[in-house]
């Protein structure tokens, strides 16, 4: 899903935090999910994306449902998605206060496009 989650014609806006990128993760065995005998390739990709964004000076905050339950509870849009879609809603990525992706991690290109005002890149379209 390249566009913000929409109900009707309006994107869902959420309360802004200090970090322009917030990731609401499903329950995992450790903060990054990169532990245990097998590692999910999607988690490797999201970890690389986070490192790239942080290297560019972009703030990224990652919340786990099990250890940051209050962050989920404080965000009405995220909480509503989890209530309606349950764990299938996770992960949820919020960029500049707008939900960018639900149920999967976005690519670095998608996050960069959202950070730049929602412009989508030409690659992969």
Backbone as ProteinMPNN parsed JSONL, in Angstrom:
{"seq_chain_A": "XXXXXXXXXXXXXXXXXXXXXXXXXXXXXXXXXXXXXXXXXXXXXXXXXXXXXXXXXXXXXXXXXXXXXXXXXXXXXXXXXXXXXXXXXXXXXXXXXXXXXXXXXXXXXXXXXXXXXXXXXXXXX", "coords_chain_A": {"N_chain_A": [[0.846, -1.158, 0.0], [0.881, 1.999, -1.077], [-0.165, 4.483, -0.486], [-1.369, 6.671, 2.164], [-3.367, 5.15, 4.695], [-6.783, 5.281, 4.177], [-9.997, 6.506, 5.085], [-12.833, 6.977, 3.533], [-12.285, 9.938, 1.884], [-10.186, 11.035, 3.216], [-6.909, 10.99, 4.612], [-5.765, 9.182, 7.496], [-4.963, 11.021, 10.259], [-2.682, 11.248, 12.914], [-1.641, 11.827, 16.316], [1.196, 13.854, 16.473], [4.618, 13.098, 17.172], [7.911, 13.58, 18.569], [9.571, 12.276, 16.817], [9.691, 11.888, 13.316], [9.115, 9.466, 12.104], [7.355, 6.663, 13.053], [7.126, 3.383, 14.205], [4.938, 0.86, 14.824], [5.202, -2.089, 16.186], [4.429, -5.649, 15.985], [4.033, -8.092, 18.671], [7.218, -9.242, 19.639], [10.176, -11.271, 20.094], [12.375, -9.821, 20.903], [13.595, -6.371, 20.976], [14.161, -5.689, 18.244], [13.394, -7.869, 16.808], [15.221, -9.395, 15.617], [16.408, -11.903, 16.479], [16.947, -15.184, 17.822], [16.81, -18.479, 16.247], [16.147, -18.291, 13.51], [15.863, -15.598, 11.224], [13.56, -13.232, 10.193], [13.44, -12.086, 6.919], [12.129, -9.669, 6.283], [12.349, -8.229, 8.628], [15.058, -7.766, 8.7], [15.257, -6.053, 6.516], [13.691, -3.85, 7.42], [15.217, -3.069, 9.583], [17.561, -2.229, 8.286], [16.441, -0.095, 6.857], [15.721, 1.63, 8.964], [18.259, 2.198, 10.043], [19.385, 3.54, 7.822], [17.697, 5.804, 7.64], [18.177, 7.0, 10.14], [20.89, 7.557, 9.827], [20.642, 9.606, 8.034], [19.794, 11.559, 9.643], [17.162, 11.49, 10.432], [14.594, 11.092, 12.703], [13.541, 8.095, 14.211], [11.206, 6.109, 15.823], [10.495, 3.147, 17.485], [7.937, 1.031, 18.49], [7.014, -1.648, 20.533], [4.349, -3.866, 20.935], [4.196, -5.392, 23.296], [6.044, -4.238, 25.111], [5.689, -1.491, 24.962], [3.046, -0.7, 25.464], [1.584, 1.539, 26.256], [2.157, 3.492, 24.337], [0.732, 2.527, 22.159], [-1.837, 2.711, 23.234], [-2.062, 5.456, 23.559], [-2.298, 6.458, 21.023], [-4.871, 7.092, 19.114], [-5.726, 6.363, 16.475], [-4.032, 4.238, 15.789], [-4.645, 2.473, 17.87], [-7.358, 1.98, 17.299], [-7.139, 0.671, 14.816], [-5.802, -1.653, 15.642], [-7.724, -2.701, 17.325], [-9.8, -3.279, 15.49], [-8.612, -4.793, 13.401], [-6.974, -6.452, 14.751], [-4.028, -8.351, 15.442], [-3.34, -8.515, 12.784], [-3.187, -5.967, 11.82], [-0.711, -5.046, 12.43], [2.703, -4.714, 11.431], [2.367, -1.15, 11.993], [3.034, 1.796, 10.329], [3.811, 5.117, 10.885], [4.172, 8.262, 9.483], [5.224, 11.493, 9.809], [2.908, 12.025, 11.302], [0.852, 10.794, 9.884], [-0.735, 7.804, 8.97], [1.088, 5.538, 7.179], [1.477, 2.873, 6.365], [-0.078, -0.286, 6.856], [-0.069, -3.43, 8.354], [2.205, -4.409, 7.125], [5.709, -3.743, 6.581], [6.863, -0.635, 5.288], [8.791, 0.279, 2.355], [12.086, 1.741, 2.15], [12.063, 3.71, 0.183], [9.312, 4.356, 0.087], [8.948, 5.479, 2.636], [10.701, 7.66, 2.513], [9.457, 9.098, 0.44], [7.022, 9.743, 1.683], [7.995, 11.345, 3.732], [8.791, 13.479, 2.247], [6.526, 14.886, 1.656], [4.639, 13.177, 0.561], [5.144, 12.55, -2.061], [5.533, 10.111, -4.542], [7.994, 7.761, -5.499], [9.39, 6.962, -8.743], [10.378, 4.428, -9.285], [9.459, 1.023, -9.289], [6.759, 1.359, -9.744]], "CA_chain_A": [[0.0, 0.0, 0.0], [1.744, 3.158, -1.206], [-0.823, 5.688, -0.001], [-1.818, 6.567, 3.549], [-4.64, 4.485, 4.915], [-7.832, 6.279, 4.06], [-11.397, 6.223, 5.313], [-13.438, 7.996, 2.702], [-11.297, 10.638, 1.068], [-9.205, 11.691, 4.071], [-5.94, 10.135, 5.283], [-5.858, 9.193, 8.949], [-3.923, 11.798, 10.94], [-2.502, 10.84, 14.297], [-0.889, 12.812, 17.089], [2.607, 13.889, 16.109], [5.603, 12.972, 18.231], [9.166, 14.223, 18.219], [10.162, 11.553, 15.693], [8.798, 11.897, 12.161], [8.766, 8.099, 11.711], [7.031, 5.779, 14.167], [6.767, 2.032, 13.786], [4.235, 0.104, 15.856], [5.499, -3.482, 15.862], [3.713, -6.716, 16.682], [4.859, -8.691, 19.718], [8.418, -9.941, 19.159], [10.999, -11.827, 21.165], [13.336, -8.804, 21.314], [13.19, -5.08, 20.405], [14.268, -5.603, 16.788], [12.898, -9.094, 16.193], [16.345, -10.059, 14.951], [17.0, -12.815, 17.435], [16.454, -16.542, 17.628], [17.533, -19.296, 15.262], [15.88, -17.819, 12.148], [15.527, -14.179, 11.192], [12.648, -12.857, 9.121], [14.075, -11.12, 6.019], [11.444, -8.369, 6.361], [12.898, -7.523, 9.782], [16.375, -7.283, 8.272], [15.011, -4.892, 5.645], [13.233, -2.709, 8.212], [16.356, -2.623, 10.37], [18.409, -1.459, 7.365], [15.734, 1.143, 6.582], [15.845, 2.475, 10.153], [19.647, 2.664, 10.092], [19.578, 4.523, 6.75], [16.996, 7.032, 8.021], [18.903, 7.621, 11.257], [22.131, 8.108, 9.266], [20.254, 10.845, 7.359], [19.348, 12.488, 10.673], [15.712, 11.4, 10.587], [14.224, 10.38, 13.919], [12.677, 6.927, 14.079], [10.868, 5.478, 17.093], [9.878, 1.838, 17.272], [7.188, 0.596, 19.662], [6.545, -3.029, 20.556], [3.091, -3.979, 21.647], [4.374, -5.962, 24.627], [6.815, -3.4, 26.024], [5.284, -0.092, 24.829], [1.586, -0.722, 25.342], [1.04, 2.883, 26.434], [2.262, 4.198, 23.054], [-0.414, 2.052, 21.375], [-3.046, 3.242, 23.86], [-2.088, 6.911, 23.397], [-2.512, 6.807, 19.629], [-6.243, 6.629, 18.841], [-5.847, 5.712, 15.169], [-3.344, 2.943, 15.884], [-5.448, 1.63, 18.761], [-8.568, 1.567, 16.571], [-6.736, -0.342, 13.835], [-5.508, -2.904, 16.355], [-9.008, -3.236, 17.799], [-10.608, -3.816, 14.4], [-7.889, -5.802, 12.611], [-6.173, -7.199, 15.707], [-2.601, -8.421, 15.118], [-3.161, -8.384, 11.336], [-2.903, -4.554, 11.538], [0.691, -4.757, 12.736], [3.146, -3.421, 11.923], [1.772, 0.083, 11.495], [4.059, 2.824, 10.2], [3.29, 6.478, 10.882], [5.175, 9.228, 9.025], [4.748, 12.87, 9.979], [1.564, 12.048, 11.848], [-0.109, 10.132, 9.005], [-0.474, 6.378, 8.809], [1.606, 5.242, 5.839], [1.352, 1.456, 6.002], [-0.711, -1.154, 7.845], [0.036, -4.861, 8.093], [3.513, -4.739, 6.528], [6.645, -2.632, 6.674], [7.074, 0.057, 4.013], [10.172, 0.319, 1.869], [12.783, 3.002, 2.4], [11.549, 4.668, -0.814], [7.982, 4.794, 0.507], [9.1, 6.371, 3.784], [11.302, 8.904, 2.02], [8.423, 9.822, -0.309], [6.085, 10.293, 2.661], [8.693, 12.428, 4.427], [8.887, 14.593, 1.307], [5.202, 15.409, 1.327], [3.777, 12.212, -0.09], [5.513, 12.273, -3.447], [5.953, 8.726, -4.707], [9.1, 7.577, -6.428], [9.036, 6.327, -10.019], [10.797, 3.018, -9.293], [8.551, 0.035, -8.767], [5.346, 1.679, -9.96]], "C_chain_A": [[0.897, 1.228, 0.0], [1.145, 4.416, -0.62], [-1.179, 5.527, 1.462], [-3.147, 5.834, 3.614], [-5.731, 5.539, 4.91], [-9.186, 5.693, 4.432], [-12.133, 7.321, 4.582], [-12.342, 8.639, 1.878], [-10.177, 11.246, 1.905], [-8.22, 10.689, 4.657], [-6.116, 10.233, 6.795], [-4.675, 9.966, 9.509], [-3.875, 11.33, 12.385], [-1.693, 11.911, 15.012], [0.589, 12.715, 16.743], [3.484, 13.732, 17.351], [6.858, 13.708, 17.796], [9.796, 13.557, 17.003], [9.195, 11.57, 14.517], [8.364, 10.505, 11.715], [8.543, 7.267, 12.974], [6.607, 4.434, 13.604], [6.162, 1.32, 14.985], [4.333, -1.368, 15.471], [4.564, -4.456, 16.555], [4.584, -7.245, 17.819], [6.022, -9.461, 19.101], [9.241, -10.393, 20.355], [12.026, -10.832, 21.698], [12.982, -7.498, 20.613], [13.246, -4.985, 18.886], [13.65, -6.797, 16.077], [14.0, -9.888, 15.513], [17.107, -10.927, 15.948], [16.43, -14.205, 17.158], [17.184, -17.243, 16.502], [17.303, -18.878, 13.811], [15.434, -16.365, 12.224], [14.666, -13.909, 9.972], [13.337, -11.824, 8.225], [13.421, -9.732, 6.043], [11.986, -7.556, 7.529], [14.31, -7.029, 9.502], [16.218, -6.021, 7.429], [14.589, -3.667, 6.455], [14.37, -2.188, 9.085], [17.31, -1.789, 9.514], [17.767, -0.112, 7.033], [15.895, 2.112, 7.751], [17.257, 3.037, 10.258], [19.909, 3.738, 9.035], [18.917, 5.851, 7.117], [17.732, 7.751, 9.147], [20.22, 8.22, 10.782], [21.877, 9.413, 8.515], [19.752, 11.894, 8.352], [17.856, 12.5, 10.911], [15.403, 10.558, 11.82], [13.249, 9.246, 13.63], [12.463, 6.35, 15.477], [10.127, 4.194, 16.777], [9.22, 1.396, 18.575], [6.795, -0.87, 19.496], [5.293, -3.106, 21.408], [3.298, -4.458, 23.086], [5.097, -5.028, 25.59], [6.464, -1.909, 25.952], [3.774, 0.024, 24.649], [0.974, 0.673, 25.454], [1.113, 3.701, 25.144], [1.107, 3.803, 22.139], [-1.7, 2.685, 21.909], [-3.175, 4.752, 23.64], [-2.38, 7.356, 21.976], [-3.86, 6.237, 19.189], [-6.365, 5.874, 17.525], [-5.2, 4.335, 15.182], [-4.163, 1.987, 16.742], [-6.701, 1.124, 18.055], [-8.243, 0.505, 15.518], [-6.468, -1.685, 14.499], [-6.798, -3.52, 16.887], [-9.79, -3.891, 16.668], [-9.911, -4.946, 13.644], [-7.045, -6.738, 13.463], [-4.712, -7.25, 15.251], [-2.334, -8.297, 13.617], [-2.858, -6.931, 10.955], [-1.42, -4.237, 11.68], [1.632, -5.402, 11.74], [2.358, -2.279, 11.286], [2.881, 1.126, 11.462], [3.389, 4.181, 10.042], [4.425, 7.41, 10.48], [4.563, 10.625, 9.086], [3.288, 12.925, 10.412], [0.491, 11.412, 11.001], [0.259, 8.662, 8.871], [-0.095, 6.112, 7.354], [1.289, 3.816, 5.44], [0.77, 0.675, 7.178], [-0.511, -2.594, 7.428], [1.326, -5.316, 7.448], [4.41, -3.523, 6.695], [6.782, -1.965, 5.308], [8.534, -0.051, 3.589], [10.782, 1.667, 2.254], [12.291, 4.077, 1.433], [10.186, 5.214, -0.407], [8.071, 5.772, 1.675], [9.693, 7.704, 3.35], [10.271, 9.736, 1.265], [7.427, 10.473, 0.646], [6.716, 11.455, 3.436], [8.787, 13.677, 3.562], [7.519, 15.064, 0.839], [4.325, 14.464, 0.539], [4.079, 11.946, -1.535], [5.996, 10.834, -3.538], [7.069, 8.664, -5.729], [8.634, 6.854, -7.674], [9.358, 4.831, -10.023], [9.732, 2.131, -8.679], [7.09, 0.348, -8.976], [4.841, 1.063, -11.234]], "O_chain_A": [[1.603, 1.475, 0.978], [1.883, 5.342, -0.285], [-1.283, 4.407, 1.963], [-3.95, 5.902, 2.684], [-5.609, 6.572, 5.569], [-9.482, 4.536, 4.133], [-12.061, 8.485, 4.978], [-11.552, 7.941, 1.241], [-9.299, 11.912, 1.356], [-8.636, 9.642, 5.152], [-6.567, 11.257, 7.306], [-3.522, 9.612, 9.265], [-4.907, 11.052, 12.997], [-1.127, 12.8, 14.375], [1.162, 11.625, 16.724], [3.126, 14.181, 18.439], [6.862, 14.384, 16.767], [10.491, 14.22, 16.234], [8.007, 11.298, 14.691], [7.357, 10.367, 11.021], [9.412, 7.177, 13.841], [5.831, 4.357, 12.651], [6.797, 1.195, 16.032], [3.648, -1.837, 14.562], [3.975, -4.135, 17.587], [5.755, -6.88, 17.917], [5.838, -10.234, 18.161], [9.024, -9.948, 21.482], [12.499, -10.98, 22.824], [12.134, -7.51, 19.72], [12.446, -4.262, 18.293], [13.408, -6.743, 14.871], [13.744, -10.928, 14.907], [18.288, -10.709, 16.218], [15.524, -14.358, 16.339], [18.074, -16.668, 15.874], [18.174, -19.089, 12.966], [14.732, -15.955, 13.148], [15.002, -14.309, 8.857], [13.777, -10.787, 8.72], [14.104, -8.728, 5.841], [12.075, -6.331, 7.442], [14.715, -5.985, 10.012], [16.95, -5.047, 7.604], [15.074, -2.564, 6.203], [14.473, -0.981, 9.302], [17.809, -0.759, 9.966], [18.463, 0.9, 6.937], [16.176, 3.292, 7.542], [17.433, 4.224, 10.532], [20.578, 4.733, 9.315], [19.513, 6.91, 6.925], [17.891, 8.971, 9.11], [20.633, 9.272, 11.271], [22.783, 10.234, 8.372], [19.335, 12.982, 7.956], [17.335, 13.427, 11.531], [15.898, 9.439, 11.956], [12.269, 9.414, 12.905], [13.419, 6.13, 16.221], [9.248, 4.158, 15.916], [9.855, 1.385, 19.63], [6.304, -1.276, 18.443], [5.201, -2.484, 22.466], [2.632, -3.969, 23.998], [4.789, -5.029, 26.782], [6.905, -1.139, 26.805], [3.293, 0.758, 23.785], [-0.042, 0.958, 24.819], [0.229, 4.516, 24.881], [0.564, 4.646, 21.424], [-2.545, 3.139, 21.137], [-4.289, 5.267, 23.545], [-2.682, 8.527, 21.75], [-3.976, 5.041, 18.922], [-7.041, 4.847, 17.466], [-5.757, 3.376, 14.648], [-4.352, 0.826, 16.38], [-7.064, -0.043, 18.202], [-8.996, -0.455, 15.353], [-6.86, -2.73, 13.98], [-6.94, -4.743, 16.894], [-10.383, -4.951, 16.865], [-10.543, -5.94, 13.287], [-6.469, -7.701, 12.957], [-4.212, -6.261, 14.715], [-1.207, -8.0, 13.219], [-2.324, -6.685, 9.874], [-0.934, -3.262, 11.108], [1.384, -6.51, 11.264], [1.774, -2.414, 10.211], [3.586, 1.319, 12.452], [2.522, 4.372, 9.189], [5.51, 7.36, 11.059], [3.52, 10.891, 8.489], [2.526, 13.77, 9.943], [-0.685, 11.478, 11.359], [1.426, 8.32, 8.681], [-0.848, 6.417, 6.429], [0.879, 3.564, 4.308], [1.086, 0.941, 8.337], [-0.756, -2.947, 6.275], [1.517, -6.515, 7.244], [3.932, -2.411, 6.922], [6.813, -2.647, 4.284], [9.397, -0.428, 4.382], [10.076, 2.602, 2.633], [12.12, 5.231, 1.826], [9.934, 6.411, -0.542], [7.358, 6.775, 1.706], [9.23, 8.761, 3.78], [10.218, 10.954, 1.434], [7.031, 11.622, 0.445], [6.038, 12.432, 3.755], [8.854, 14.795, 4.074], [7.386, 15.587, -0.267], [3.361, 14.899, -0.091], [3.356, 11.194, -2.188], [6.781, 10.387, -2.702], [7.085, 9.419, -6.701], [7.59, 6.202, -7.66], [8.678, 4.054, -10.694], [9.163, 2.474, -7.643], [6.24, -0.35, -8.424], [3.671, 1.228, -11.578]]}, "name": "protein", "num_of_chains": 1, "seq": "XXXXXXXXXXXXXXXXXXXXXXXXXXXXXXXXXXXXXXXXXXXXXXXXXXXXXXXXXXXXXXXXXXXXXXXXXXXXXXXXXXXXXXXXXXXXXXXXXXXXXXXXXXXXXXXXXXXXXXXXXXXXX"}
